[in-house]
Amino acid sequence: MLDALRGFVFDLDGCVWQGERLNPGAAETLAALHRAGRGIAYLTNNSRARGADVGAKLRRLGVTPSEPALTPLEILGDVVRERWSRSRVLVMGAPELAAVVREAGHALVDVKAWREATVVAVGNDFDLTYERLTVAARAAAAGAPVVTPNVDPRLPLEDGDFLPGCGAIVAAVCVAAGVQPIVVGKPEPPLFRMALARLGLRPHETAMVGDSVTSDVAGGRAVGMPTVLYAPEGAPPDAADVVVRSFAELARLAGVAA
Ligand SMILES: [Mg+2]
């Protein structure tokens, strides 16, 4: 079935790479798919990097040629504007998150002025403080909607290590505020649709490949894409349309020589 597909959209963390290390066979399989003329795009829930930063990391780790990379930061500022018009946004997250909010025409609200916030944007925050957690939760409890790139619980690293993911911080804010977040990235449909549009392909001819059942497989299925679960440790065969243990297996099933 994979050999008939015209394109592949790849998740990155835990799929193409773990931290700073490509997974075995990833570079070879991606190059073989490219040589075979299959469309390739990358779709990551990263809340701290934009598509260009992600593309630079792909090149640095040896994936060439680099292809489009989409992150929730591409659209987060627009989503806020479409839903709530120009907003006063309290940002709890990386400088890149604040930058995209500001570039979309919103005003950034300082921690001390949290009562003025009409929206709370929460991303993975490597400089998390109890003060920021407190004001974000208070603003959300006072009625400012919480918008986030993703609710992934972990950021996978090398050798099975992980960092607490964006979802862990979003949960802290939302549990304290008693609210639910609005998710911009996977598994919600917009980024999947953007990836397909960039490839110029329809959902049924493009596979979503990733390591997460809840974000990659569920999100791909929701827009009508065939799904591939990358599971080196194995997984139940019904976890996705296709379960592969390696990139070599993926290349074989896709009918390309890696
Ligand atoms: Mg992943």
Residues whose N, C-alpha, C, O or C-beta is under 5 A from the ligand:
A	BS01	MG	D11 L12 D13 G14 C15 D211 S212
